[in-house]
Amino acid sequence: MPERRPFVRLPTDVYPVNYGLCLKPDLIDFTFEGKLEAAVEVTQATNQIVMNCADIDIITASFEPDGGEEISATGFNYQNEDEKVTLSFPSHLQKGSGMLKIDFVGELNDKMKGFYRSKYTTPSGEVRFAAVTQFEATDARRAFPCWDEPAIKATFDITLIVPKDRVALSNMNVIEQKPYPEEDGLVEVKFARTPIMSTYLVAFVIGEYDFVENQSSDGVIVRVYTPIGKAEQGKFALEVATKTLPFYKDYFNVPYPLPKIDLIAIADFAAGAMENWGLVTYRETALLIDPKNSCSSSRQWVALVVGHELAHQWFGNLVTMEWWTHLWLNEGFASWIEYLCVDHCFPEYDIWTQFVSADYTRALDLDALDNSHPIEVNVGHPSEVDEIFDAISYSKGASVIRMLHNYIGDEDFRKGMNTYLMKFQHKNASTEDLWDCLEQASGKPIAAVMRSWTKQMGFPIIVVDQEQQGEDRVLKISQKKFCASGPHNGEDCLNWMVPISICTSEDPTCTKLKVLLDMPETTVTINNLGPEQWVKINPGTVGFYRIQYSSAMLESLLPGIRDQTLQPVDRLGLQNDLFSLSRAGMISTVEVLKVMEAFINEPNYTVWSDLSCNLGVLSSLLSHTDFHEEIQEFIRDLFTPIGQRLGWDSKDGEGHLDALLRGLVLGKLGKAGHKPTLEEARRRFKDHVEGKQILSADLRSPVYLTVLKHGDSSTLETMMKLHKQADMQEEKNRIERVLGAISAPDLIQKVLTFALSEEVRPQDTVSVIGGVAGSSKQGRKAAWKFVKDNWEELHNRYQGGFLISRLIKLSVDGFAVDKMAAEVKSFFESHHAPAAERTVQQCCENILLNAAWLKRDADDIHQYLLQRKAPPSTPSV
């Protein structure tokens, strides 16, 4: 790969104060014309202006100093690799204010970045295109020449020239709309001036939409824009948004700074959503809810995403990170507070327990790899920025902020947040600035504690042993770096500042003792604790670390799983730690299987969900052996009692979590080939397809998955037909995600071909291929071959962007043979994907870890699975 020139930020000799921007998109030819009139400040005399610019042709450019003569630029030198353009002038531009004018043209691309086109079908069936934007991180430069760095803030006056039958939206409210004189059928739509803001948050949308509207209790007009005829589906998000704005206003003690906020569903959209100030864009599935056809998990997803994007209106938009190195602060913070907001709106979701399974454990798994990275990464070139939108920035970021919030306490935390937002509003800040504000508010050594969590990668494993001394319990606690490949001796003695809480069986919900572990080891004494009481570290599973208990301590905790005296989140954390220790070879996987059997009476959805995830990992690992059926039997045995308790139909008084649990359990039993579940799923599927009895939305995924897993070509045909008929994107996605479960090789090919067809939206191709790779050994091989064979097209489609990383991860992570790691590595050496370099390294590492795990534990697991079924031998007389 050619070495890049070292990355340099834009020169500071000219900076913008205001952008006057007029754009005229052509929705037929997919081009646009633009006029920029930027009020700029020249800080030192220069004869050139350097700006960001990509895939744009400049026609003319000139500079007019205040009260002086206009000077035309004589040259435009494009540095394509750096996405910059240098405008050269025949004489020096003098210090002072002036107006930079640029006329330019660009294309409405189909890459889901910059100013791009998004395909939709009108209710009458006609295919049309909307023009929409996605600028974060570095793609505003594809819509207009600009200083495209987060710290170069300015105000924006935006005008759009659009067909008069289209909706035109931008960050601010419309202040004037009049016919466009030069062309019939067009209107000129002028928007109010924005506050001082970063380029990556500018947005515009031109298309056909309906909307629902409401006003929040603090007077902000909220609209949710939906595809034509689907306004009803915007009501749920509208309700969440109107509840959320006042919640954040109170929490931060800072009002929302704009007169309105729009939330809009975009058909082709790469991310989940984007927090553009005052105009938040979403995938349809992250915004639209149909009371009859949306499942509980979709409602929850919409609530979380709305909460996440609205938090950014303060944290990110009002105060912005100084450079992408601090992106984690934006994303980690929003990924934490979205849960706080959903917990406020929907206490019945028990959302904080779900956080542990969705974010916390995911981050621990990734961060245990040698190819992880610290939360704060120095980034330069745009392709390096794309790569840090990953589980470390979001999920580890959110997890350490949750730990920090717990360490500081809510009141001081909010006080510090308010100081930070007030001090830096309309400006930029770095991670250290937030630590300073929180330190002032709490009087605790925040910067010192947090440095160990953000500047170095990884996290500690806390090793605990105990001794009873008379009436007292003495704990010996030590820390060392946790590695997915098992304990490393010696070389890197990293230390963390670890806030450690301890509870006992007297009151499992209440912390008895807190210590800050700032050295390799310490001892802690708990007074007056009898030998029959157990001790648990990290109640609430808040600290970002794993724990290894002595076997006696672990033994004493297991009854707390069976009788549920341990809190749900702690039952989950205990099991997850053990599973992770077994993958690292620190305990035998058989020990974990024994602990899993203690969950037979577990009532909690999230605990089951995490257990199910780990069993899925194990099942995938063991698909490389000849006893895959035995682990299926284990899964059936574990899930049958809860399946029988729940049954197929919801009962009176059940809530959100019961619906999620039923779907999870039936899907797990169906996939593992539980006969009664399979028969019932087939019966209900037939009734559904024939229109006799439509499946409730919460049962669709498990039923579809079950019939496909054990289905034939006619099952696949039927599913494809349901996909074609589905009017809702949620239903299409639901089907796309399970198609890969089909098992015949020729049908697997059919599904893979379908993934790249016109029937599947470009952002969803990845989950179809991922579904194939994740469902079976055959699927894994076929999906990887398919990715290799179609690499040109796939890479071209997702070029930078995190979708390419996700595609690679989903298609190769499940392999468990050393030579596959070598194959993956060499493929990507000859097929560069700069935005996914780290992902490729992580995948190779995971393949080697899987292989080692299999070699180490496969025989023991096999023995255990066989003997747990063996009849007890009768003692000989």
ABEGO torsion letter per residue (X at the ends): XBBBBBBBBBBAABBBABBBBBBBBBAAAGBBBBBBBBBBBBABBBABBBBBBBGBBBABBBBBBBGBBBBBBABBBBBAAAGBBBBBBABBBBBEBBBBBBBBBBBBBAAGBEBBBBBBBBAAGBBBBBBBBBAOAAAAAAABBBBBBAABBBBBBBBBBBBAABBBBBABBBABBBBBAABBGBBBBBBBBBBBBBAAABBBBBBBBBBBBBBBAAGBBBBBBBBBGAAAAAAAAAAAAAAAAAAAAAAAGBBBABABBBBBBBABBABABBABBGBBBBBAAAABBBAAABBAAAAAAAAAAAAAAAAAAABGAABBBABAAAAAAAAAAAAAAAAAAAAAABAAAGAAAAAAAAAAAAAAAAAABAABBBABBBBBBAAAAAAABBAAAAAAAAAAAAAAAAAAEAAAAAAAAAAAAAAABGBBBBAAAAAAAAAAAAGBBAAAAAAAAAABBEBBBBBBBBBBBEABBBBBBBBBBBBAAEBBBGABBBBBBBBBBBBBAABAABBABBBBBABABBBBBBBGBBAABBBBBGBGGABBBBBBBBAAAAAAAAAAAAAGABBAAAAAAAAAAAAAAAAAGABBAAAAAAAAAAAAABABAAAAAAAAAAAAAAAAAAAABAAAAAAAAAAAAAAAAAAAAAEABBBBGBBAAAAAAAAAAAAAAAAAGBAAAAAAAAAAAAAAAAGABBBBAAAAAAAAAAAAAABBAAAAAAAAAAAAABABAAAAAAAAAAAAABABAAAAAAAAAAAABAABBAAAAAAAAAAAAAABAAAAAAAAAAAAAAAAAAAAAAGBEAAAAAAAAAAAAABABAAAAAAAAAAAAABBBAAAAAAAAAAAAAAAAAAAAAAAAAAAAAAAAAAAABBBBBBBX
